[in-house]
Amino acid sequence: MESDSIECITSSDGIFSSSTKSSHNINLINNNNIINNQNAGVLIPSSPSVHELLECPVCTNSMYPPIHQCHNGHTLCSTCKVRVHNRCPTCRQELGDIRCLALEKVAESLELPCKYCSLGCPEIFPYYSKLKHEAVCNFRPYNCPYAGSECSVLGDIPYLVAHLRDDHKVDMHSGCTFNHRYVKSNPREVENATWMLTVFNCFSHYFCLHFEAFQLGMAPVYMAFLRFMGDEMQARNFSYSLEVGGNGRKLTWEGTPRSIRDSHKKVRDSHDGLIIQRNMALFFSGGDRKELKLRVTGRIWKEQQNPENGACIPNLCS
């Protein structure tokens, strides 16, 4: 959007020089190479053949019941059985509806570590429970939080910070207060748009400031909100405020930043942020109401527990 102009003023000393750039991608180890020796009560490496038996030859994912086999004993998962049109991918024989109950029983006896153990997860699960845990594991990689384009990059927080800075060219700032000015020459042309203004380094954590234009029912609105680069439990330790105004009026929003586990679309659709109707935004802009000039200011603070009565008290960033 070449006609947009964004000015950013922060209370910090300037753009921070991030030492968190990661020169490596996350490598998730293959942890199907451990089984539980129930007689000895210890975890031991499995033979390669056990791992291979539980790996679907088509998609190479671990197989879960129902595990199918052909008349010659070749196995594959239920999803791939449909994909190969009921033909064995190994010998080309018709598969039929034969279940490999013996292999399902073998899988039932296994205990395996979470596949995110290399990222810090210490948990070990029965084979059939492992997949369910991994879908919600707190150590699983994060999706890129960039708004405005679909990005499939996954990684830990330091890797994503470097990715946002280097690949998406997002502005990076240190400090817990911010002051953004958004200018649009013809705001009535903007019905649906997304901007990710800045990533802030504050209290040794990272926060993403978003600004969007969309239709709320029949009314065109603008919305600003903050997302926390970390899990939901960590996000609850922080609060933030946003303020926009002009002509002697102002709107203020105060809330808890949402984790980047929630997509920016999910946050927007829940209306969890500062929402400004376009007519009011133009009123704040002054003049002939033909040009949008919005100044969004805000701050981030950390909630601290009061040891005397358990109440939360704000710890403002200096």
C-alpha positions as CSV (number, residue, x, y, z in Angstrom):
1,M,0.0,0.0,0.0
2,E,2.2,2.7,-1.4
3,S,0.0,5.5,-0.2
4,D,0.3,4.5,3.5
5,S,2.7,6.3,5.8
6,I,3.7,5.1,9.2
7,E,5.8,7.0,11.7
8,C,7.0,5.2,14.8
9,I,8.3,6.9,17.9
10,T,9.3,4.9,21.0
11,S,10.4,5.8,24.4
12,S,13.5,3.6,24.1
13,D,17.0,4.5,22.9
14,G,16.1,3.2,19.4
15,I,16.0,0.1,17.4
16,F,17.5,-2.7,19.4
17,S,20.3,-4.8,18.0
18,S,19.0,-8.3,18.4
19,S,21.4,-11.0,19.5
20,T,18.7,-13.6,19.1
21,K,19.1,-14.2,15.4
22,S,19.3,-17.9,14.9
23,S,21.4,-19.3,12.0
24,H,19.8,-22.7,12.3
25,N,16.4,-24.1,11.8
26,I,14.8,-26.2,14.5
27,N,15.6,-29.8,14.1
28,L,13.0,-32.1,15.7
29,I,14.6,-35.4,16.4
30,N,13.0,-38.7,15.5
31,N,12.1,-40.2,18.8
32,N,10.4,-43.3,17.7
33,N,13.7,-45.1,18.4
34,I,13.0,-45.7,22.1
35,I,10.7,-48.3,23.6
36,N,9.9,-49.4,27.0
37,N,11.4,-52.7,28.2
38,Q,8.7,-53.5,30.7
39,N,10.6,-56.5,32.2
40,A,13.6,-54.4,33.1
41,G,11.6,-51.2,33.7
42,V,13.9,-49.0,31.7
43,L,13.9,-47.2,28.4
44,I,16.1,-48.8,25.8
45,P,16.8,-48.0,22.1
46,S,14.6,-50.1,19.8
47,S,15.9,-52.0,16.8
48,P,15.4,-50.2,13.5
49,S,13.0,-52.9,12.4
50,V,10.5,-52.0,15.1
51,H,10.5,-48.3,14.0
52,E,10.1,-49.4,10.4
53,L,7.2,-51.7,11.1
54,L,5.2,-48.7,12.6
55,E,6.1,-46.4,9.7
56,C,3.6,-46.1,6.9
57,P,5.5,-46.8,3.6
58,V,3.5,-44.2,1.8
59,C,3.3,-41.1,4.0
60,T,6.2,-42.2,6.4
61,N,4.1,-41.2,9.4
62,S,3.6,-43.4,12.4
63,M,0.6,-45.7,12.0
64,Y,-2.4,-45.8,14.3
65,P,-5.4,-48.2,14.4
66,P,-6.7,-49.4,12.1
67,I,-3.4,-50.6,10.6
68,H,-4.1,-52.4,7.3
69,Q,-2.2,-55.1,5.6
70,C,-2.3,-56.9,2.2
71,H,-2.3,-60.7,1.8
72,N,1.5,-60.7,1.6
73,G,1.8,-58.9,5.0
74,H,2.7,-55.4,3.8
75,T,1.2,-52.7,6.0
76,L,0.0,-49.1,5.6
77,C,-2.1,-46.6,7.5
78,S,-5.8,-46.1,7.0
79,T,-5.4,-42.7,5.4
80,C,-3.1,-44.0,2.7
81,K,-5.3,-47.0,2.1
82,V,-7.8,-44.7,0.5
83,R,-5.1,-42.7,-1.4
84,V,-3.7,-45.9,-3.1
85,H,-7.2,-47.0,-4.2
86,N,-7.0,-50.2,-2.1
87,R,-3.9,-51.4,-3.8
88,C,-0.8,-52.4,-1.8
89,P,2.0,-49.9,-2.7
90,T,4.6,-52.6,-2.2
91,C,3.3,-55.6,-4.2
92,R,0.3,-54.0,-6.0
93,Q,-2.0,-56.7,-4.6
94,E,-5.6,-55.8,-3.6
95,L,-5.6,-54.8,0.1
96,G,-9.1,-55.9,1.1
97,D,-10.1,-55.2,4.7
98,I,-7.4,-57.1,6.7
99,R,-6.3,-55.5,10.0
100,C,-2.8,-56.1,11.3
101,L,-3.9,-56.8,14.9
102,A,-0.4,-58.0,15.9
103,L,1.3,-54.8,15.0
104,E,-1.5,-52.8,16.7
105,K,-0.8,-54.8,19.8
106,V,3.0,-54.1,19.6
107,A,2.3,-50.4,19.3
108,E,0.1,-50.5,22.3
109,S,3.0,-51.7,24.5
110,L,5.3,-48.9,23.5
111,E,6.2,-45.8,25.5
112,L,7.8,-42.9,23.6
113,P,9.1,-39.4,24.4
114,C,7.3,-36.4,22.9
115,K,8.8,-35.6,19.6
116,Y,9.6,-32.1,20.9
117,C,11.9,-33.5,23.6
118,S,14.8,-31.8,21.8
119,L,13.1,-28.5,22.6
120,G,12.7,-29.3,26.3
121,C,9.6,-31.5,26.7
122,P,10.4,-34.1,29.3
123,E,7.2,-36.2,28.9
124,I,6.9,-39.8,27.9
125,F,3.6,-41.3,26.6
126,P,2.1,-44.5,25.5
127,Y,2.2,-44.8,21.8
128,Y,-1.5,-44.1,21.3
129,S,-1.5,-41.0,23.6
130,K,1.6,-39.4,22.2
131,L,0.0,-37.8,19.1
132,K,-2.7,-36.1,21.2
133,H,-0.2,-34.6,23.5
134,E,2.0,-33.3,20.7
135,A,-0.9,-31.4,19.2
136,V,-1.0,-29.1,22.3
137,C,2.6,-29.5,23.7
138,N,3.9,-26.3,25.2
139,F,7.3,-26.9,23.6
140,R,6.0,-27.3,20.0
141,P,7.2,-24.7,17.6
142,Y,5.3,-21.5,17.0
143,N,3.8,-20.4,13.7
144,C,5.2,-17.2,12.2
145,P,3.0,-14.4,13.7
146,Y,3.3,-12.1,10.6
147,A,0.0,-10.6,9.6
148,G,-0.7,-9.6,6.0
149,S,0.4,-12.8,4.2
150,E,0.3,-16.5,4.8
151,C,3.7,-17.6,6.1
152,S,4.4,-21.3,6.8
153,V,7.6,-20.8,8.8
154,L,7.8,-22.5,12.2
155,G,10.3,-22.0,14.9
156,D,11.1,-21.0,18.5
157,I,10.8,-17.4,19.6
158,P,14.5,-16.3,18.9
159,Y,14.3,-17.8,15.4
160,L,10.9,-16.1,14.6
161,V,12.2,-12.7,15.9
162,A,15.1,-12.9,13.4
163,H,12.7,-14.2,10.7
164,L,10.3,-11.3,11.2
165,R,13.2,-8.8,11.1
166,D,15.1,-10.2,8.2
167,D,12.5,-11.8,5.9
168,H,9.4,-9.7,6.6
169,K,11.3,-6.4,7.4
170,V,9.2,-5.7,10.5
171,D,10.4,-2.8,12.6
172,M,12.1,-3.8,15.9
173,H,12.2,-1.6,18.9
174,S,13.2,-1.8,22.6
175,G,11.0,-0.3,25.2
176,C,7.5,-0.7,26.7
177,T,5.8,2.4,25.4
178,F,5.0,3.3,21.8
179,N,3.6,6.0,19.6
180,H,2.5,5.3,16.1
181,R,1.0,7.6,13.5
182,Y,-1.0,6.1,10.7
183,V,-1.8,8.2,7.6
184,K,-4.0,7.2,4.7
185,S,-4.8,9.6,1.9
186,N,-8.1,8.0,0.9
187,P,-9.4,5.8,3.8
188,R,-12.6,4.9,2.1
189,E,-10.6,2.8,-0.3
190,V,-9.5,0.5,2.5
191,E,-12.1,-2.1,3.4
192,N,-9.9,-5.1,4.4
193,A,-6.2,-4.6,5.2
194,T,-3.7,-5.9,7.7
195,W,-0.5,-4.2,9.0
196,M,2.0,-5.5,11.5
197,L,3.6,-2.4,12.7
198,T,6.3,-3.3,15.2
199,V,7.8,-6.0,17.4
200,F,8.8,-4.7,20.8
201,N,11.5,-6.1,23.1
202,C,10.1,-5.5,26.6
203,F,10.8,-7.2,29.9
204,S,13.1,-9.7,28.0
205,H,10.0,-10.8,25.9
206,Y,8.7,-9.9,22.5
207,F,5.3,-8.4,21.6
208,C,3.7,-7.8,18.2
209,L,1.6,-4.7,17.5
210,H,-1.1,-5.1,14.8
211,F,-3.4,-2.7,13.0
212,E,-6.2,-3.8,10.8
213,A,-9.1,-2.4,8.7
214,F,-12.1,-4.6,8.1
215,Q,-15.9,-4.6,8.1
216,L,-17.7,-5.2,11.4
217,G,-21.2,-6.0,10.3
218,M,-22.0,-3.1,7.9
219,A,-19.6,-0.7,9.6
220,P,-16.0,-0.2,8.4
221,V,-13.7,-0.2,11.5
222,Y,-10.0,0.0,12.4
223,M,-8.6,-2.3,15.1
224,A,-5.3,-2.3,17.0
225,F,-4.1,-5.1,19.3
226,L,-1.1,-6.6,20.9
227,R,0.1,-10.3,20.7
228,F,2.7,-11.9,23.0
229,M,5.4,-14.0,21.5
230,G,5.0,-17.0,23.9
231,D,2.4,-19.2,25.5
232,E,-0.9,-18.1,26.9
233,M,0.2,-18.7,30.5
234,Q,3.1,-16.4,30.1
235,A,1.0,-13.8,28.3
236,R,-1.2,-13.5,31.4
237,N,1.7,-12.0,33.3
238,F,1.4,-8.8,31.2
239,S,-1.1,-6.1,30.5
240,Y,-1.2,-3.3,27.9
241,S,-3.1,-0.2,27.1
242,L,-3.8,1.5,23.8
243,E,-5.1,5.0,23.2
244,V,-6.3,6.9,20.1
245,G,-7.8,10.4,20.0
246,G,-8.0,13.9,18.6
247,N,-10.1,17.0,18.8
248,G,-10.2,16.8,22.6
249,R,-11.6,13.2,22.6
250,K,-9.9,9.9,23.1
251,L,-10.6,6.2,23.2
252,T,-8.7,3.9,25.6
253,W,-8.3,0.1,25.6
254,E,-6.7,-2.0,28.4
255,G,-6.3,-5.7,28.3
256,T,-4.0,-8.8,28.3
257,P,-2.0,-9.5,25.2
258,R,-3.0,-12.7,23.3
259,S,-0.5,-15.4,22.7
260,I,0.7,-15.9,19.1
261,R,-0.7,-19.5,19.5
262,D,-3.9,-17.6,18.5
263,S,-3.7,-16.4,14.9
264,H,-4.2,-12.7,14.3
265,K,-7.5,-13.6,12.5
266,K,-8.7,-15.3,15.6
267,V,-7.9,-12.3,17.8
268,R,-9.5,-9.9,15.3
269,D,-12.7,-12.0,15.0
270,S,-13.0,-12.0,18.8
271,H,-12.8,-8.2,18.8
272,D,-10.1,-8.4,21.5
273,G,-8.5,-5.0,21.0
274,L,-9.1,-1.3,20.5
275,I,-11.8,-0.9,17.8
276,I,-12.4,2.5,16.2
277,Q,-15.3,3.1,13.8
278,R,-14.1,4.8,10.6
279,N,-16.3,7.9,11.1
280,M,-14.9,8.4,14.6
281,A,-11.4,7.8,13.2
282,L,-12.0,10.6,10.6
283,F,-13.3,12.8,13.4
284,F,-10.1,12.2,15.4
285,S,-8.2,13.1,12.2
286,G,-9.7,16.6,12.0
287,G,-9.8,18.7,8.9
288,D,-12.1,17.9,6.1
289,R,-12.4,14.2,7.1
290,K,-11.0,13.1,3.8
291,E,-7.6,12.0,5.1
292,L,-7.0,9.5,8.0
293,K,-4.4,10.6,10.5
294,L,-4.5,8.3,13.5
295,R,-2.0,8.4,16.4
296,V,-2.0,5.2,18.4
297,T,-0.1,5.3,21.7
298,G,0.3,2.6,24.3
299,R,2.4,0.9,27.0
300,I,3.1,-2.6,28.3
301,W,3.5,-3.5,31.9
302,K,4.1,-6.6,33.9
303,E,1.7,-7.7,36.6
304,Q,3.5,-8.6,39.9
305,Q,2.0,-10.6,42.7
306,N,1.7,-8.7,46.0
307,P,3.1,-11.2,48.6
308,E,0.9,-9.6,51.4
309,N,-2.6,-10.0,49.9
310,G,-2.0,-11.9,46.7
311,A,-3.2,-8.9,44.6
312,C,-1.5,-8.0,41.3
313,I,0.3,-4.7,41.2
314,P,1.7,-3.2,37.9
315,N,5.4,-3.2,37.3
316,L,5.9,-0.4,34.8
317,C,8.8,-0.6,32.4
318,S,11.2,2.2,33.0
